[in-house]
Structure formats: C-alpha cells, structure tokens
Amino acid sequence: MRSRTPLVVPLLTVGLAVLATRPAGAAEPDFLAFALGGHDVNDNETAFEARLEYRSDIELLRLRPFSGVMVSSDQAVYAYGGVLLDLFFGNRAVLTPSFAVGYYDRGNGKDLGADIEFRSQIEAGYRFADRSRLALSFSHISSAGIDEVNPGTEELVVTYAVPFSVILGR
C-alpha cells in the first residue's frame, strides 16, 4: 500500500491558510534556523539529530522557499529544499507547515528505501519581539512509494530561527 502522507501537508496547508486569523503584517525576514531533537522517534532506532536551515524572505502566494541539511548520530544525512507557509495567530503564535524533497544517505541508520525522500512537517512556534522564533517541529520523511521499501520515519525537534538582521547586528 502506498503512503499518502505527501498529499496531507499541501491539503493541510491550504486549510490552515484559510483559517488563519490574519497575516503577520510586515513581510517576514530571512532566517537561519537551528534544530536539535530525535530522528526516527517512531521506532526503536531513535537517534539524535541536528539541522541547519536557511528560510528565505522571498514570498510567492504566501509560500517561502527554504533549504537545509540534517545529520543524525547514526550518520544519516538528508539535504533538502522546499516551501513553507507561515500562519500567524495574533502577533506571537505561528504555525508553519512545510514540504520538501531531498537526497537521503542512511549512513548507519534506517533504510528509507530511495535516495530521494520527501519531508512533510508542521511547526508550532512563538515569535519574539526581534522576530526570532522558538518552535517545536514534527516531521515525516518517506519515499512516497517511489521504492518498494518505504518504512518512513518521524522526527521531533526543537527549532530556534534567527533573522539574519539579528545575526548581522542590524
């Protein structure tokens, strides 16, 4: 049976966009995001993971591109790129669904089937006055049925995203 997970996030994104109470106001800046947490948290092969992402300030139909890399303590590496949507509830609460595609190298970790893997993620966060964010992110990575082996994996991480203007002291 093929996984339908990659379709869930785009549908959820559209639904949440309609329900969002209001946009954030001014355009959001570009971010450098750092994340730490668990890789393959749904299995007995859980490993530590770290991520680094660039989240662009370019916006098209409210979607923003991003790219990143994830490494795990079992030497899995996932390099990816995709789109995200920031949905604001008031000035501080932000929900960010995203979808990405990328290259996965299992290292000594879980075999996800194919080299090309898809990631769907939902992130719930708090936006500080300087626009930096602290969030909890849950994601699913799978080959979406392009390979016979398709066990998928889940990740749970804490993310801190810092605007480049803060990093550069502007």
MINUBA-897800 format. One record per residue: residue number from 0; residue in one letter; x, y, z of N, C-alpha, C in turn. Coordinates in Angstrom, 2 decimals, padded with zeros to 5 digits, always signed. Layout:
+------+------+---------+---------+---------+---------+---------+---------+---------+---------+---------+
: resi : resn :   neast :  nnorth :     nup :  caeast : canorth :    caup :   ceast :  cnorth :     cup :
+------+------+---------+---------+---------+---------+---------+---------+---------+---------+---------+
:  NUM :    A :       X :       Y :       Z :       X :       Y :       Z :       X :       Y :       Z :
...
+------+------+---------+---------+---------+---------+---------+---------+---------+---------+---------+
This chain:
+------+------+---------+---------+---------+---------+---------+---------+---------+---------+---------+
: resi : resn :   neast :  nnorth :     nup :  caeast : canorth :    caup :   ceast :  cnorth :     cup :
+------+------+---------+---------+---------+---------+---------+---------+---------+---------+---------+
:    0 :    M : +000.84 : -001.19 : +000.00 : +000.00 : +000.00 : +000.00 : +000.88 : +001.24 : +000.00 :
:    1 :    R : +000.59 : +002.16 : -000.85 : +001.38 : +003.38 : -000.97 : +000.99 : +004.39 : +000.09 :
:    2 :    S : +002.00 : +005.12 : +000.56 : +001.76 : +006.15 : +001.57 : +001.14 : +007.38 : +000.91 :
:    3 :    R : +000.17 : +008.00 : +001.57 : -000.46 : +009.21 : +001.05 : -000.02 : +010.43 : +001.84 :
:    4 :    T : +000.97 : +010.26 : +002.68 : +001.43 : +011.35 : +003.54 : +001.80 : +012.61 : +002.77 :
:    5 :    P : +002.52 : +012.53 : +001.62 : +002.89 : +013.78 : +000.94 : +001.69 : +014.63 : +000.53 :
:    6 :    L : +000.51 : +014.05 : +000.34 : -000.68 : +014.82 : -000.01 : -001.30 : +015.51 : +001.19 :
:    7 :    V : -001.05 : +014.99 : +002.38 : -001.68 : +015.53 : +003.57 : -001.22 : +016.95 : +003.85 :
:    8 :    V : +000.08 : +017.22 : +003.74 : +000.61 : +018.55 : +004.09 : +000.09 : +019.64 : +003.15 :
:    9 :    P : +000.10 : +019.46 : +001.82 : -000.47 : +020.52 : +000.98 : -001.94 : +020.80 : +001.28 :
:   10 :    L : -002.72 : +019.76 : +001.52 : -004.13 : +019.96 : +001.86 : -004.28 : +020.66 : +003.20 :
:   11 :    L : -003.47 : +020.25 : +004.18 : -003.49 : +020.89 : +005.48 : -003.06 : +022.36 : +005.37 :
:   12 :    T : -002.06 : +022.62 : +004.55 : -001.57 : +023.98 : +004.35 : -002.66 : +024.89 : +003.81 :
:   13 :    V : -003.38 : +024.43 : +002.80 : -004.46 : +025.23 : +002.22 : -005.55 : +025.47 : +003.27 :
:   14 :    G : -005.92 : +024.42 : +004.00 : -006.95 : +024.56 : +005.02 : -006.56 : +025.54 : +006.11 :
:   15 :    L : -005.32 : +025.46 : +006.57 : -004.86 : +026.37 : +007.61 : -004.73 : +027.80 : +007.11 :
:   16 :    A : -004.36 : +027.96 : +005.85 : -004.26 : +029.31 : +005.28 : -005.62 : +029.99 : +005.29 :
:   17 :    V : -006.64 : +029.22 : +005.00 : -007.99 : +029.77 : +005.02 : -008.43 : +030.13 : +006.43 :
:   18 :    L : -008.01 : +029.31 : +007.42 : -008.43 : +029.51 : +008.80 : -007.57 : +030.52 : +009.58 :
:   19 :    A : -006.40 : +030.85 : +009.05 : -005.50 : +031.75 : +009.79 : -006.21 : +033.07 : +010.07 :
:   20 :    T : -006.03 : +033.57 : +011.27 : -006.77 : +034.75 : +011.68 : -006.32 : +036.01 : +010.97 :
:   21 :    R : -005.04 : +036.11 : +010.68 : -004.55 : +037.27 : +009.95 : -003.10 : +037.07 : +009.58 :
:   22 :    P : -002.61 : +037.75 : +008.55 : -001.18 : +037.66 : +008.23 : -000.37 : +038.41 : +009.28 :
:   23 :    A : +000.91 : +038.20 : +009.30 : +001.79 : +038.78 : +010.31 : +001.94 : +040.28 : +010.19 :
:   24 :    G : +001.52 : +040.86 : +009.13 : +001.73 : +042.29 : +008.94 : +002.86 : +042.48 : +007.94 :
:   25 :    A : +003.95 : +043.05 : +008.41 : +005.11 : +043.25 : +007.55 : +005.68 : +041.89 : +007.13 :
:   26 :    A : +006.32 : +041.89 : +005.97 : +006.92 : +040.66 : +005.47 : +007.94 : +040.13 : +006.47 :
:   27 :    E : +008.02 : +038.83 : +006.56 : +008.97 : +038.20 : +007.46 : +010.37 : +038.25 : +006.87 :
:   28 :    P : +011.39 : +038.35 : +007.72 : +012.78 : +038.37 : +007.23 : +013.25 : +036.97 : +006.85 :
:   29 :    D : +014.45 : +036.90 : +006.30 : +015.05 : +035.59 : +006.09 : +015.66 : +035.12 : +007.41 :
:   30 :    F : +015.68 : +033.80 : +007.60 : +016.10 : +033.20 : +008.87 : +017.22 : +032.19 : +008.66 :
:   31 :    L : +018.02 : +032.03 : +009.69 : +018.89 : +030.88 : +009.84 : +018.31 : +030.09 : +011.00 :
:   32 :    A : +017.93 : +028.85 : +010.76 : +017.26 : +028.04 : +011.78 : +018.15 : +026.88 : +012.19 :
:   33 :    F : +018.21 : +026.66 : +013.50 : +018.95 : +025.56 : +014.10 : +017.96 : +024.65 : +014.81 :
:   34 :    A : +018.12 : +023.34 : +014.66 : +017.20 : +022.42 : +015.31 : +017.96 : +021.23 : +015.90 :
:   35 :    L : +017.49 : +020.79 : +017.06 : +018.04 : +019.61 : +017.74 : +016.89 : +018.75 : +018.22 :
:   36 :    G : +017.06 : +017.43 : +018.12 : +016.00 : +016.56 : +018.61 : +016.22 : +015.12 : +018.24 :
:   37 :    G : +015.10 : +014.41 : +018.01 : +015.15 : +012.98 : +017.74 : +014.82 : +012.65 : +016.29 :
:   38 :    H : +015.60 : +011.73 : +015.74 : +015.40 : +011.20 : +014.39 : +014.91 : +009.77 : +014.53 :
:   39 :    D : +013.89 : +009.42 : +013.79 : +013.29 : +008.09 : +013.82 : +012.67 : +007.82 : +015.19 :
:   40 :    V : +011.91 : +008.80 : +015.68 : +011.31 : +008.69 : +017.02 : +010.17 : +007.68 : +017.09 :
:   41 :    N : +009.71 : +007.21 : +015.96 : +008.61 : +006.24 : +015.92 : +009.10 : +004.80 : +015.96 :
:   42 :    D : +010.39 : +004.60 : +016.12 : +010.97 : +003.26 : +016.01 : +011.94 : +003.03 : +017.15 :
:   43 :    N : +012.46 : +001.83 : +017.23 : +013.44 : +001.53 : +018.27 : +014.86 : +001.91 : +017.85 :
:   44 :    E : +015.00 : +002.61 : +016.73 : +016.31 : +003.04 : +016.23 : +016.48 : +004.55 : +016.39 :
:   45 :    T : +015.85 : +005.14 : +017.39 : +015.91 : +006.59 : +017.57 : +017.34 : +007.06 : +017.72 :
:   46 :    A : +017.65 : +008.15 : +017.02 : +018.98 : +008.75 : +017.05 : +018.84 : +010.24 : +017.30 :
:   47 :    F : +019.91 : +010.87 : +017.71 : +019.95 : +012.32 : +017.88 : +020.09 : +012.95 : +016.50 :
:   48 :    E : +019.45 : +014.10 : +016.29 : +019.60 : +014.79 : +015.01 : +019.83 : +016.28 : +015.23 :
:   49 :    A : +020.55 : +016.86 : +014.28 : +020.78 : +018.31 : +014.25 : +020.49 : +018.78 : +012.83 :
:   50 :    R : +019.91 : +019.98 : +012.75 : +019.57 : +020.56 : +011.44 : +020.05 : +022.00 : +011.36 :
:   51 :    L : +020.32 : +022.41 : +010.15 : +020.61 : +023.80 : +009.84 : +019.80 : +024.13 : +008.59 :
:   52 :    E : +019.01 : +025.22 : +008.66 : +018.16 : +025.61 : +007.53 : +018.31 : +027.09 : +007.22 :
:   53 :    Y : +018.17 : +027.39 : +005.94 : +018.03 : +028.77 : +005.50 : +016.59 : +028.93 : +005.05 :
:   54 :    R : +015.88 : +029.92 : +005.62 : +014.50 : +030.21 : +005.26 : +014.46 : +031.59 : +004.62 :
:   55 :    S : +014.17 : +031.61 : +003.34 : +014.23 : +032.84 : +002.55 : +013.12 : +033.83 : +002.90 :
:   56 :    D : +013.38 : +035.10 : +002.63 : +012.36 : +036.13 : +002.78 : +011.58 : +036.35 : +001.49 :
:   57 :    I : +011.91 : +035.64 : +000.45 : +011.18 : +035.73 : -000.82 : +009.83 : +035.05 : -000.64 :
:   58 :    E : +008.78 : +035.69 : -001.14 : +007.44 : +035.15 : -000.95 : +006.68 : +035.17 : -002.27 :
:   59 :    L : +006.02 : +034.06 : -002.58 : +005.17 : +033.95 : -003.75 : +003.90 : +033.23 : -003.33 :
:   60 :    L : +002.78 : +033.93 : -003.40 : +001.49 : +033.38 : -002.95 : +001.58 : +032.90 : -001.50 :
:   61 :    R : +002.27 : +033.67 : -000.68 : +002.48 : +033.41 : +000.75 : +003.44 : +032.26 : +001.03 :
:   62 :    L : +003.88 : +031.54 : +000.00 : +004.84 : +030.45 : +000.17 : +006.26 : +031.00 : +000.11 :
:   63 :    R : +007.13 : +030.47 : +000.97 : +008.53 : +030.89 : +001.01 : +009.44 : +029.67 : +000.83 :
:   64 :    P : +010.49 : +029.80 : +000.02 : +011.42 : +028.68 : -000.16 : +012.36 : +028.54 : +001.04 :
:   65 :    F : +012.81 : +027.33 : +001.26 : +013.81 : +027.07 : +002.29 : +014.66 : +025.89 : +001.85 :
:   66 :    S : +015.83 : +025.76 : +002.45 : +016.71 : +024.62 : +002.19 : +017.45 : +024.30 : +003.48 :
:   67 :    G : +017.93 : +023.07 : +003.57 : +018.62 : +022.70 : +004.79 : +019.33 : +021.37 : +004.68 :
:   68 :    V : +019.97 : +021.03 : +005.79 : +020.64 : +019.75 : +005.91 : +020.42 : +019.22 : +007.33 :
:   69 :    M : +020.18 : +017.91 : +007.40 : +020.01 : +017.22 : +008.67 : +021.09 : +016.16 : +008.76 :
:   70 :    V : +021.68 : +016.03 : +009.95 : +022.61 : +014.93 : +010.22 : +022.17 : +014.26 : +011.52 :
:   71 :    S : +022.35 : +012.94 : +011.58 : +021.95 : +012.22 : +012.79 : +023.16 : +011.54 : +013.41 :
:   72 :    S : +022.99 : +011.13 : +014.65 : +024.08 : +010.46 : +015.36 : +024.39 : +009.08 : +014.78 :
:   73 :    D : +023.50 : +008.53 : +013.95 : +023.80 : +007.28 : +013.27 : +024.29 : +007.55 : +011.83 :
:   74 :    Q : +024.76 : +008.76 : +011.60 : +025.42 : +009.20 : +010.37 : +024.49 : +009.29 : +009.16 :
:   75 :    A : +023.19 : +009.38 : +009.39 : +022.27 : +009.65 : +008.28 : +022.39 : +011.13 : +007.93 :
:   76 :    V : +022.26 : +011.44 : +006.65 : +022.33 : +012.82 : +006.17 : +021.17 : +013.03 : +005.21 :
:   77 :    Y : +020.49 : +014.15 : +005.36 : +019.39 : +014.49 : +004.46 : +019.55 : +015.95 : +004.07 :
:   78 :    A : +019.79 : +016.20 : +002.79 : +019.88 : +017.56 : +002.24 : +018.62 : +017.81 : +001.44 :
:   79 :    Y : +017.94 : +018.94 : +001.69 : +016.60 : +019.12 : +001.15 : +016.30 : +020.58 : +000.83 :
:   80 :    G : +015.25 : +020.76 : +000.07 : +014.72 : +022.09 : -000.23 : +013.23 : +021.99 : -000.46 :
:   81 :    G : +012.53 : +023.08 : -000.16 : +011.08 : +023.05 : -000.33 : +010.44 : +024.39 : -000.10 :
:   82 :    V : +009.17 : +024.35 : +000.28 : +008.41 : +025.57 : +000.54 : +007.73 : +025.47 : +001.90 :
:   83 :    L : +007.52 : +026.64 : +002.51 : +006.84 : +026.72 : +003.80 : +005.83 : +027.85 : +003.76 :
:   84 :    L : +004.93 : +027.81 : +004.71 : +003.88 : +028.82 : +004.83 : +003.75 : +029.21 : +006.29 :
:   85 :    D : +003.98 : +030.49 : +006.60 : +003.81 : +030.99 : +007.96 : +002.36 : +031.43 : +008.16 :
:   86 :    L : +001.72 : +030.86 : +009.17 : +000.36 : +031.22 : +009.53 : +000.38 : +031.80 : +010.93 :
:   87 :    F : +000.02 : +033.07 : +011.05 : +000.09 : +033.77 : +012.33 : -001.27 : +033.81 : +013.00 :
:   88 :    F : -001.26 : +033.62 : +014.30 : -002.43 : +033.71 : +015.14 : -002.08 : +034.75 : +016.20 :
:   89 :    G : -002.48 : +036.01 : +015.94 : -002.01 : +037.11 : +016.77 : -000.62 : +037.52 : +016.30 :
:   90 :    N : +000.12 : +038.20 : +017.16 : +001.46 : +038.66 : +016.80 : +002.56 : +037.68 : +017.17 :
:   91 :    R : +002.29 : +036.72 : +018.01 : +003.35 : +035.86 : +018.55 : +003.26 : +034.40 : +018.12 :
:   92 :    A : +002.07 : +033.85 : +018.02 : +001.92 : +032.43 : +017.69 : +002.01 : +032.24 : +016.18 :
:   93 :    V : +002.82 : +031.27 : +015.76 : +002.98 : +031.00 : +014.34 : +002.99 : +029.48 : +014.11 :
:   94 :    L : +002.22 : +029.06 : +013.13 : +002.16 : +027.67 : +012.71 : +002.75 : +027.62 : +011.31 :
:   95 :    T : +003.72 : +026.75 : +011.09 : +004.43 : +026.71 : +009.81 : +004.43 : +025.30 : +009.24 :
:   96 :    P : +003.48 : +024.98 : +008.35 : +003.56 : +023.72 : +007.61 : +004.57 : +023.88 : +006.48 :
:   97 :    S : +005.23 : +022.78 : +006.14 : +006.20 : +022.83 : +005.04 : +006.27 : +021.49 : +004.34 :
:   98 :    F : +006.81 : +021.54 : +003.13 : +007.02 : +020.34 : +002.32 : +008.35 : +020.48 : +001.63 :
:   99 :    A : +009.15 : +019.40 : +001.62 : +010.47 : +019.44 : +000.99 : +010.76 : +018.11 : +000.31 :
:  100 :    V : +011.70 : +018.16 : -000.61 : +012.22 : +016.97 : -001.26 : +013.74 : +017.06 : -001.18 :
:  101 :    G : +014.39 : +015.90 : -001.03 : +015.83 : +015.95 : -000.92 : +016.49 : +014.60 : -001.08 :
:  102 :    Y : +017.82 : +014.64 : -000.91 : +018.66 : +013.45 : -001.02 : +018.94 : +012.91 : +000.38 :
:  103 :    Y : +018.72 : +011.61 : +000.58 : +018.92 : +010.96 : +001.88 : +020.00 : +009.89 : +001.76 :
:  104 :    D : +020.98 : +009.95 : +002.65 : +022.00 : +008.91 : +002.77 : +021.84 : +008.33 : +004.17 :
:  105 :    R : +021.53 : +007.06 : +004.26 : +021.20 : +006.44 : +005.54 : +022.35 : +006.32 : +006.50 :
:  106 :    G : +023.59 : +006.38 : +006.04 : +024.72 : +006.16 : +006.95 : +024.56 : +004.82 : +007.62 :
:  107 :    N : +024.56 : +004.79 : +008.95 : +024.31 : +003.56 : +009.71 : +022.88 : +003.52 : +010.24 :
:  108 :    G : +022.04 : +004.37 : +009.70 : +020.66 : +004.49 : +010.18 : +019.68 : +003.68 : +009.36 :
:  109 :    K : +018.43 : +004.08 : +009.48 : +017.31 : +003.38 : +008.88 : +017.29 : +003.50 : +007.36 :
:  110 :    D : +017.03 : +002.39 : +006.68 : +016.87 : +002.37 : +005.23 : +015.46 : +002.86 : +004.90 :
:  111 :    L : +015.37 : +004.03 : +004.28 : +014.06 : +004.59 : +003.93 : +013.63 : +004.21 : +002.52 :
:  112 :    G : +014.46 : +003.46 : +001.81 : +014.05 : +002.95 : +000.50 : +014.80 : +003.57 : -000.65 :
:  113 :    A : +014.59 : +004.85 : -000.89 : +015.17 : +005.51 : -002.05 : +016.16 : +006.58 : -001.61 :
:  114 :    D : +016.96 : +007.04 : -002.56 : +017.86 : +008.16 : -002.27 : +017.07 : +009.47 : -002.22 :
:  115 :    I : +015.99 : +009.56 : -003.00 : +015.14 : +010.75 : -002.99 : +014.01 : +010.51 : -001.99 :
:  116 :    E : +013.90 : +011.43 : -001.03 : +012.90 : +011.31 : +000.02 : +012.13 : +012.63 : +000.15 :
:  117 :    F : +010.90 : +012.54 : +000.63 : +010.02 : +013.70 : +000.79 : +009.79 : +013.93 : +002.28 :
:  118 :    R : +009.78 : +015.20 : +002.67 : +009.53 : +015.53 : +004.08 : +008.33 : +016.45 : +004.19 :
:  119 :    S : +007.38 : +016.09 : +005.02 : +006.28 : +016.98 : +005.38 : +006.45 : +017.30 : +006.85 :
:  120 :    Q : +006.20 : +018.56 : +007.22 : +006.45 : +019.00 : +008.59 : +005.41 : +020.01 : +009.04 :
:  121 :    I : +005.14 : +019.98 : +010.32 : +004.33 : +021.01 : +010.95 : +005.14 : +021.55 : +012.13 :
:  122 :    E : +005.17 : +022.86 : +012.24 : +005.97 : +023.53 : +013.27 : +005.07 : +024.52 : +014.00 :
:  123 :    A : +005.05 : +024.46 : +015.31 : +004.29 : +025.40 : +016.13 : +005.30 : +026.21 : +016.93 :
:  124 :    G : +005.22 : +027.55 : +016.79 : +006.24 : +028.36 : +017.43 : +005.74 : +029.64 : +018.06 :
:  125 :    Y : +006.67 : +030.28 : +018.75 : +006.46 : +031.57 : +019.40 : +007.43 : +032.56 : +018.78 :
:  126 :    R : +006.92 : +033.70 : +018.35 : +007.77 : +034.73 : +017.74 : +008.06 : +035.82 : +018.77 :
:  127 :    F : +009.34 : +036.06 : +019.01 : +009.79 : +037.08 : +019.95 : +009.75 : +038.46 : +019.29 :
:  128 :    A : +009.96 : +039.51 : +020.08 : +009.90 : +040.89 : +019.58 : +010.91 : +041.14 : +018.46 :
:  129 :    D : +012.08 : +040.49 : +018.50 : +013.09 : +040.67 : +017.44 : +012.83 : +039.78 : +016.23 :
:  130 :    R : +011.67 : +039.09 : +016.23 : +011.19 : +038.18 : +015.20 : +011.86 : +036.82 : +015.21 :
:  131 :    S : +012.81 : +036.58 : +016.12 : +013.35 : +035.23 : +016.24 : +012.22 : +034.33 : +016.75 :
:  132 :    R : +012.38 : +033.03 : +016.56 : +011.32 : +032.09 : +016.90 : +011.87 : +030.87 : +017.64 :
:  133 :    L : +011.06 : +030.38 : +018.55 : +011.33 : +029.12 : +019.22 : +010.14 : +028.23 : +018.92 :
:  134 :    A : +010.40 : +027.02 : +018.42 : +009.30 : +026.18 : +017.95 : +009.55 : +024.70 : +018.20 :
:  135 :    L : +008.48 : +023.95 : +018.17 : +008.51 : +022.51 : +018.21 : +008.05 : +022.02 : +016.84 :
:  136 :    S : +008.86 : +021.15 : +016.23 : +008.57 : +020.68 : +014.88 : +008.44 : +019.16 : +014.85 :
:  137 :    F : +007.42 : +018.69 : +014.13 : +007.22 : +017.26 : +013.91 : +007.20 : +017.02 : +012.42 :
:  138 :    S : +008.00 : +016.07 : +011.95 : +008.05 : +015.82 : +010.51 : +008.03 : +014.33 : +010.20 :
:  139 :    H : +007.67 : +014.04 : +008.97 : +007.63 : +012.68 : +008.43 : +008.45 : +012.68 : +007.14 :
:  140 :    I : +009.35 : +011.72 : +007.04 : +010.15 : +011.55 : +005.82 : +009.85 : +010.17 : +005.25 :
:  141 :    S : +009.57 : +010.13 : +003.94 : +009.38 : +008.85 : +003.28 : +009.65 : +009.00 : +001.79 :
:  142 :    S : +009.74 : +007.85 : +001.12 : +009.98 : +007.87 : -000.32 : +008.68 : +008.02 : -001.11 :
:  143 :    A : +007.56 : +008.15 : -000.42 : +006.25 : +008.34 : -001.05 : +005.92 : +007.23 : -002.05 :
:  144 :    G : +006.46 : +006.04 : -001.79 : +006.13 : +004.89 : -002.63 : +006.92 : +004.80 : -003.93 :
:  145 :    I : +007.96 : +005.62 : -004.12 : +008.75 : +005.51 : -005.35 : +009.70 : +004.32 : -005.30 :
:  146 :    D : +009.81 : +003.68 : -004.14 : +010.61 : +002.48 : -003.97 : +009.75 : +001.45 : -003.22 :
:  147 :    E : +010.03 : +000.17 : -003.44 : +009.27 : -000.85 : -002.73 : +009.45 : -000.76 : -001.22 :
:  148 :    V : +010.66 : -000.39 : -000.80 : +010.93 : -000.19 : +000.63 : +010.51 : +001.23 : +000.96 :
:  149 :    N : +009.56 : +001.39 : +001.89 : +009.04 : +002.71 : +002.22 : +008.55 : +002.74 : +003.68 :
:  150 :    P : +009.47 : +002.52 : +004.64 : +009.00 : +002.49 : +006.03 : +008.69 : +003.87 : +006.60 :
:  151 :    G : +009.31 : +004.89 : +006.06 : +009.13 : +006.23 : +006.60 : +009.75 : +006.37 : +007.97 :
:  152 :    T : +009.86 : +007.60 : +008.41 : +010.39 : +007.89 : +009.73 : +009.84 : +009.22 : +010.21 :
:  153 :    E : +009.80 : +009.38 : +011.51 : +009.33 : +010.64 : +012.09 : +010.45 : +011.29 : +012.87 :
:  154 :    E : +010.38 : +012.64 : +012.92 : +011.37 : +013.42 : +013.65 : +010.65 : +014.42 : +014.55 :
:  155 :    L : +011.19 : +014.63 : +015.72 : +010.66 : +015.61 : +016.65 : +011.83 : +016.46 : +017.13 :
:  156 :    V : +011.78 : +017.75 : +016.81 : +012.91 : +018.63 : +017.12 : +012.44 : +019.96 : +017.69 :
:  157 :    V : +013.33 : +020.60 : +018.43 : +013.13 : +021.97 : +018.88 : +013.93 : +022.85 : +017.94 :
:  158 :    T : +013.29 : +023.89 : +017.42 : +013.91 : +024.76 : +016.42 : +014.01 : +026.18 : +016.96 :
:  159 :    Y : +015.16 : +026.80 : +016.71 : +015.35 : +028.22 : +017.01 : +015.74 : +028.89 : +015.70 :
:  160 :    A : +014.91 : +029.81 : +015.23 : +015.16 : +030.52 : +013.97 : +015.49 : +031.98 : +014.27 :
:  161 :    V : +016.62 : +032.44 : +013.73 : +017.10 : +033.79 : +013.99 : +017.11 : +034.58 : +012.68 :
:  162 :    P : +016.51 : +035.78 : +012.65 : +016.59 : +036.60 : +011.44 : +018.05 : +036.98 : +011.14 :
:  163 :    F : +018.39 : +037.01 : +009.88 : +019.75 : +037.40 : +009.51 : +020.07 : +038.81 : +009.99 :
:  164 :    S : +019.06 : +039.68 : +010.07 : +019.32 : +041.04 : +010.55 : +019.80 : +041.03 : +012.00 :
:  165 :    V : +019.33 : +040.08 : +012.80 : +019.78 : +039.96 : +014.19 : +021.21 : +039.42 : +014.22 :
:  166 :    I : +021.49 : +038.43 : +013.39 : +022.84 : +037.86 : +013.32 : +023.85 : +038.91 : +012.91 :
:  167 :    L : +023.46 : +039.75 : +011.95 : +024.37 : +040.79 : +011.44 : +024.36 : +042.05 : +012.29 :
:  168 :    G : +023.54 : +042.09 : +013.33 : +023.50 : +043.22 : +014.24 : +022.82 : +044.46 : +013.66 :
:  169 :    R : +021.90 : +044.26 : +012.76 : +021.18 : +045.39 : +012.15 : +019.91 : +045.69 : +012.87 :
+------+------+---------+---------+---------+---------+---------+---------+---------+---------+---------+
